[in-house]
Amino acid sequence: MRTVSKYILFFNILTAAVFAVSSEELNFGYASGENIVSIINKFTPMMTYLSKETGMTVNFIRTASYAETQEGFINGVLDMGILNTLSFLEVEKKDIVIPVAERLKKGANSYSSYIVVRKDSSIQKLEDIRDTVFAFGDPNSTSSTLMPQKMLSDAGIDIYKNLNQFIYFQKQDSILYAILNRTVDAGAIASFIFEESDQEVKNLLKVIKKSDPFPLGPFVVSRRIENATRQKITKILLTMSKTEDGRFALKKADLEGFTRFYNTDFNPLRELYIKIQNN
């Protein structure tokens, strides 16, 4: 049985049927607002660790967007992976995945959405964003689309009526540079992506609003995977921080570990998600 991971990069998961999964293989999917090189470097050690511990070849499937990750699970291309929260709320409606663990970053299983402007900007508070150009992230992003839209709405700003323009950026680091280059006046970004950015970049920016914390998206396993394998994966994740190789893989992925999944952690975002869908 092979134990060396294959790392597969592809940008159109709808044509990924060629990556058929055998009984000795698992396809891991993950999309992020970060750049592609960073993601591959971060998750290569985790694929190696999961391959070793499961005794199966774990393929890293780098999807181009959150929507493609959702499609990967829906179409049976992906067997397990990490979903951002909004994608999880979308696919859980279809009953195709089982959440098995929550991520831990900086001692917490949650993060926030930041509204960011240039340090020399006249924008001091959310209300000042009226009549400006605003940058959102991927339309399926929790931190750079769902939450900032709520934050702006709570401040009395209708993005269709009160902004000069709003633009969607696929990658959140592009939002920071769009702000610096004055392409946009303000933008939304995940707290951990902002905090992990180069200090020189952060020195030129300021955060004018932070959202309340909300849960990081969970590690999920497809319902197609047999229960014994699913339980094995869950145990591996929950004990990962107790081994030297596991801690190394976690550190490279900017994680501290995994903890058990608690369904109630996601109830506030479920309520917000349903509210927005009904509007």
N, C-alpha and C positions, 0 to 999 in steps of 0.2 A: 504493500500500500504506500502511495507516495506521500511524502510529508513536506515537500518543498512547494511553497505557494507560487501561483502564477498571478501576475498583476496585469489586469486587462483594462485598457483605457478605451472607452468608446463614448461617442457623443449622441448616438441615436438609439435609445434602448428599444424602440419599437421594431428595429431591425436586428435585434440581438438574439434571435432564435438560434443562431449558429452556436451559441454558448450553451449547449445542452448540458444539463447537470446529471452526472452519473451517480450511482449510489456511493461513490467514493469522493464526490466533490460537493462543495457548497459555494454558492455565489453570494458575496457580501456586497451590499450597496450602500453608498453614502454620498450625499450632495451637501455642499456647504457654500456659504457666501465668500469663502476664502479662495485664493488662486489655486490652480491645478497642481503646480509644483509643490506647494506647501502641503496639500492634502496627501499626495502620493508619499512624500517624505514622512509625514506624520503617521500614516497608517500601514506602511510596509512592515514594521516590526510586529504590529498587532496581527496581521495576516499570518506571519510566520509563527507567532505564538499560538493562534487558534488552530493552525494546521497541525502543529506538534501535539497539542493537547486533545484535539478531537480525533487524531489519526486519519484525517481526511484532508484533501487538498482544498484550501480556501482561496478562491479567486476574488481579487478586489475589482469590483465593477464600478468605475468612476463615472457616474451619470452627470450629464451637463446641467441639470436643473432639478429642483425639488419635484416638479411635475413628472420628470422622467423616472425618478426614483419611485414615485407612486405607481407609475405604469409598469415598472419592473416587477413590483409585487403583484399587481393586478394580473399581468400577463404570465406570471410564473417563471420569469427569468431570474428573479432574486429569491434567495432562500432565507436570508437574514441580513441585518444591517442596522444602521442608526438612522432614524427619521427625525427631521425637525418637527416641532410640536404641531404645527399647522398641517403638515403632511400626515402625521399620525392621526389627527382628528378626522382627516378626510378618508383615509383607508380603513379606519376602524369601523366606519359605517358599512363597509362592504364585508366585514367579518372575514378578512383574509390573512390577518397577522395576529400574533399573540405577543403582547409586550412582556418581556421577561426581566428587564433591569433598567434602572435609571442611572444616568451618568453623574459623576461627581467632579466638579471643577472648583478649585479654591475652597474646598471644604463644604460646598453646597451643591444641591441638585437643581439649582435655579440660576437664572441670570436676568438681565434687564435690557430694555431698549433705551438707547441714548439718542437725543436730538442734538446734533452737532453743527456748529457754525465756525467761521474763521474767528480767530482771537480778536482781530481788529474790526469785526462786524458790528454794525449798529444794532443788530438783533440781540436783545437781552432776555427775552421771554417768549413763550409760545405765541402770545397774541401779536408779537411783532412780525410773525411770519406771513401775515396777510400781505397779499400783493407781491409775493416773492416767487422765486423758482425753487421748488423742493425736490429732493431726490429720495425715492424709495428704492428698496432692493427688489429681489425676486418677488413677483406677485404672490407666491406661496410661502413667503418668509414670515415667520412670526414676529421676529424682532425688528425687521426693517420695512414691514408693510402693515401687518395686522395691528400690532400694538401702537405704532406711531399714528396710524389713522385714527385710532381711538383717542390717543392723546390730543391730537389736533381737534377732533370733534368735541372733546371735553372742554377745550379752550374756545369753543365757538367758531372754529374754522371749518368750513365746508370746502373740501379740496377741489370740488368742481366749480364752486362759485367764488371762493376767496383767495385762490392762488393764481398767479399769472400763468404758471405752468407747473406740471409735475412730471418727472421723468423716472422710469424704472431702469435700474442698473442690475445686471446679472450678478456681479461680484461686489461685495460690500466695501472692499478696499478701494474699488473704483469710485465709490461715493466720496471717500475722504479726499481723493485727489481732485475730484470734480469740484468740491468745496474750495480746496486750496487754489485751484485754477480759475475760480470764480465762474465756472460753468453753471453752477447752482449756488443759491444763497445759503441753503441749509439742507440737512439730510439726516436719515435715520440709520443706525447701525447697532449691531449686537454689542453689548457691553464688553464681552470677552475679546471680540475682534478689535475693538477700539483699544482696549488695555494692552493687547499683545502687539500693537502696531509700533513702528519705530518711534523712539522718543523724540527725534527731530520733527517728525510729522505731528505728533501730539502737542508739541510745544507751540505749534502754529494754530491750534484749534482750541475750542472750548465747548464743554457740554452744558447746554442751557436747561436741559430737562432729562430726568431719569424716570423710567416707568417703575411701577411696583414690580417686584420679582415675579417671575413665572417659570414653570418647570422646563428644564432642558428636555428635548425630545428623547424618547426611550430607545433602547436596543430592542428590536423586535425579531421574531422568527415566524416564517410563513407557516400557516396551518397545514400546508402540504407535508411538512417535516414530521416524521414520526415522533411520538411522545418521548421515547427513550433518548433520542438525539437532542430534542429540545431541552430536556432536563439536564443532559450532560453539558450543553452549551451554557445553560443558566448557572450551573455549579462552577464552571470554568470562569465565568465573568465575575461571580460573587467572591471568588477566592483569588482572583488575579493579582491583587495587591499584596498577597502573602508570599509570592515567589519572586526571586530576583529577576528572572526573565519577564515575568508579568509586570513588575514595577517599571522595568525598562521600556516595555511596549506602551504602557500607560503614559509614562513621562513624555515619550516621543509624540503621543497623540494629545498632549496637553490635558490629560485626565489624571485624576487621583485614584479612580477606581469606579466600581459599579456597586449600586445598592439595590435592594429589592424594589420592584415596581409597586407603587400604591396608586390605584385607580383614582382615588379621591383627590390626589394632587392636581389632577387635570380638570376638575369640575369647573373652576372659575373660567378657564379658557374655553371649555365646552359651551358654557352659557354665553360668553361673548361671541363665539363662532356662530352659534345658532341665531343669536340676535342679529348679527350682521347679515347672515344668509336670508333672514326673513324680511329685511328692510328693502 
